[in-house]
Amino acid sequence: MQPQLAELFGIAAAAASLYAAQSKTIIPLRAAVIAANCLAMIYSFLHGTYPTFMLNAVLLPVNAWRLHGMVSLIRGIDTATKGDMNVEWLLPYTRPKNFKAGDVIMERGEYATAAFYIVAGEVEIPEINESYGKGTLLGEIGLFTPDGRRTKTVRCKTDVQTAVIDYDRFKELYFQNPEFGFRLLHLIVARMQSSRGLGPSIVPT
């Protein structure tokens, strides 16, 4: 009876793996891979193939952590859209970059390749004679412009700490889960509308 039971778990693991292989978005893919890991562990244990058991035991928490990260990202966008429009949920996908007072973070007319979140410090935009501080997201609209060029210059009034997210990272997140791109665009529009009456926190650059 046990060999037959083991084969059933093996077939189920193979089916979950096939489902994962044809999944077009990352959340169902990760969920299917986690199911395949669990089923393969049971199959390997019943068959006594412990190297395979150990391999899936290692892969299981890795896939679970990555699934948790994507689900948290989507939830973060939802919360921001319905709440204070904060974009700190993007920070795990960024890299730090610091600037000195007087440095130009981005210049009008240059190709846009990244967005910048101001962690600390103050910047100015000469074209509109406005200053922005902590919590400002700069440059992500360049991802959606037809020619991909900056429309404004951003210069540091003080030493500035930023969190940078490259457009390639944005695209990676989008293609892994198109829902991310849809909700990000929703958030950008909501923040632009909010900024008209509640003080600017997003700047088309």
VOGU-3710 file (C-alpha; in Angstrom, 3 decimals, decimal comma):
1> mqpqlaelfg> 0,000/0,000/0,000  2,834/2,404/0,843  4,449/2,222/-2,641  1,087/3,081/-4,220  0,645/6,002/-1,825  4,160/7,215/-2,616  3,401/7,109/-6,354  0,284/9,204/-5,825  2,358/11,873/-4,085  4,900/11,665/-6,906
11> iaaaaaslya> 2,209/12,179/-9,546  0,767/15,099/-7,581  4,243/16,679/-7,294  4,751/16,304/-11,056  1,341/17,868/-11,741  2,134/20,837/-9,493  5,481/21,281/-11,270  3,778/21,238/-14,680  1,282/23,845/-13,491  4,141/26,027/-12,251
21> aqsktiiplr> 5,928/25,681/-15,598  2,952/27,057/-17,519  2,063/29,824/-15,038  2,482/33,267/-16,575  2,619/35,268/-13,327  4,826/34,871/-10,293  2,313/34,420/-7,454  0,541/31,298/-8,806  3,922/30,012/-10,001  5,456/30,278/-6,530
31> aaviaancla> 2,386/28,743/-4,909  2,541/25,781/-7,294  6,277/25,334/-6,727  5,748/25,323/-2,954  3,070/22,649/-3,351  5,435/20,659/-5,583  8,221/20,959/-2,985  5,959/19,656/-0,210  4,614/16,770/-2,288  8,082/15,833/-3,533
41> miysflhgty> 9,371/15,781/0,045  6,634/13,313/1,033  7,315/11,206/-2,067  11,060/11,161/-1,392  10,569/10,296/2,272  8,268/7,369/1,477  10,715/6,113/-1,160  13,751/6,695/1,028  15,433/9,009/-1,510  16,798/11,415/1,072
51> ptfmlnavll> 19,014/13,565/-1,226  15,870/14,588/-3,141  14,083/15,138/0,159  16,870/17,470/1,349  16,923/19,394/-1,939  13,208/20,168/-1,707  13,559/20,940/2,010  16,083/23,645/1,068  14,017/25,030/-1,839  10,749/25,184/0,114
61> pvnawrlhgm> 11,622/28,124/2,437  13,284/29,988/-0,454  10,131/29,797/-2,566  7,944/30,608/0,444  10,003/33,726/1,187  9,804/34,924/-2,427  6,051/34,365/-2,505  5,725/36,328/0,737  7,739/39,193/-0,798  5,513/39,503/-3,866
71> vslirgidta> 2,284/39,247/-1,854  3,605/41,918/0,543  4,442/44,148/-2,432  0,898/43,954/-3,793  -0,576/44,546/-0,330  1,735/47,544/0,120  0,451/49,140/-3,065  -3,150/48,503/-2,015  -2,567/50,060/1,401  -0,819/53,077/-0,109
81> tkgdmnvewl> -3,578/53,629/-2,660  -6,270/53,513/0,000  -4,272/55,405/2,637  -1,464/57,951/2,722  0,097/57,225/-0,721  3,368/56,257/0,971  5,789/54,271/-1,216  8,108/52,889/1,453  6,929/49,390/0,474  9,248/49,777/-2,543
91> lpytrpknfk> 12,360/50,094/-0,377  13,216/46,355/-0,332  13,612/46,580/-4,123  15,904/49,613/-4,093  19,592/50,346/-3,568  20,959/53,258/-1,525  22,667/56,194/-3,215  23,863/59,391/-1,524  24,398/62,848/-2,994  26,180/65,975/-1,784
101> agdvimerge> 24,652/69,439/-1,629  24,756/70,928/-5,133  24,776/67,548/-6,917  22,298/67,059/-9,753  20,239/63,908/-9,254  18,597/64,150/-12,661  18,769/66,685/-15,462  16,100/67,874/-17,844  16,357/66,177/-21,236  18,421/63,182/-20,134
111> yataafyiva> 17,163/59,645/-20,528  15,271/58,402/-17,481  16,663/55,109/-16,175  15,636/55,081/-12,502  13,335/56,550/-9,875  14,545/58,089/-6,616  12,899/58,044/-3,206  14,166/60,751/-0,848  15,110/59,097/2,445  16,715/62,185/3,991
121> geveipeine> 17,655/65,692/2,876  16,106/68,276/0,580  16,104/68,775/-3,184  14,981/71,599/-5,453  13,513/71,779/-8,950  14,709/75,029/-10,568  12,105/75,004/-13,353  9,249/75,405/-10,886  11,208/76,911/-7,971  9,980/74,253/-5,555
131> sygkgtllge> 11,729/72,204/-2,852  10,964/68,664/-1,662  12,122/66,558/1,255  11,849/63,145/2,839  9,154/60,891/1,397  9,214/62,384/-2,116  9,277/60,003/-5,070  11,043/61,432/-8,103  11,355/60,202/-11,657  9,130/57,145/-11,822
141> iglftpdgrr> 6,842/58,819/-14,366  9,755/58,664/-16,831  9,042/54,969/-17,047  5,764/55,781/-18,820  6,732/58,760/-21,020  6,906/58,178/-24,807  10,478/59,412/-25,293  11,771/58,344/-21,857  13,394/61,725/-21,135  13,359/63,816/-17,971
151> tktvrcktdv> 11,142/66,880/-18,025  12,763/68,666/-15,046  16,092/69,027/-13,268  16,473/67,921/-9,639  19,341/69,430/-7,618  20,314/68,759/-3,995  19,886/71,697/-1,614  21,491/69,645/1,182  23,250/66,312/1,436  20,642/63,796/0,305
161> qtavidydrf> 20,135/60,099/0,934  18,056/58,325/-1,694  16,769/54,852/-2,420  17,092/54,111/-6,143  14,954/51,681/-8,096  16,107/51,049/-11,649  13,529/50,857/-14,417  14,798/47,374/-15,262  13,715/46,366/-11,743  10,316/47,976/-12,295
171> kelyfqnpef> 9,958/46,007/-15,528  11,056/42,787/-13,857  8,414/43,208/-11,170  5,828/44,033/-13,824  6,518/40,998/-16,009  6,626/38,731/-12,970  3,240/40,024/-11,928  1,303/42,375/-14,275  -0,983/43,218/-11,335  1,982/45,116/-9,860
181> gfrllhliva> 2,211/47,361/-12,928  -1,523/48,058/-12,964  -1,606/48,930/-9,286  1,566/51,013/-9,505  0,014/53,099/-12,280  -3,133/53,421/-10,177  -1,028/54,654/-7,260  0,873/57,169/-9,415  -2,375/58,682/-10,710  -3,833/58,778/-7,194
191> rmqssrglgp> -0,719/60,499/-5,821  -0,761/63,088/-8,607  -4,399/63,873/-7,894  -3,720/64,015/-4,155  -0,734/66,309/-4,583  -2,895/69,019/-6,119  -4,700/69,598/-2,859  -2,560/68,082/-0,107  0,925/69,226/-0,996  3,187/67,638/-3,619
201> sivpt> 4,834/64,321/-2,887  5,235/63,148/-6,456  6,950/65,112/-9,187  6,771/64,435/-12,946  10,487/64,256/-13,788
//
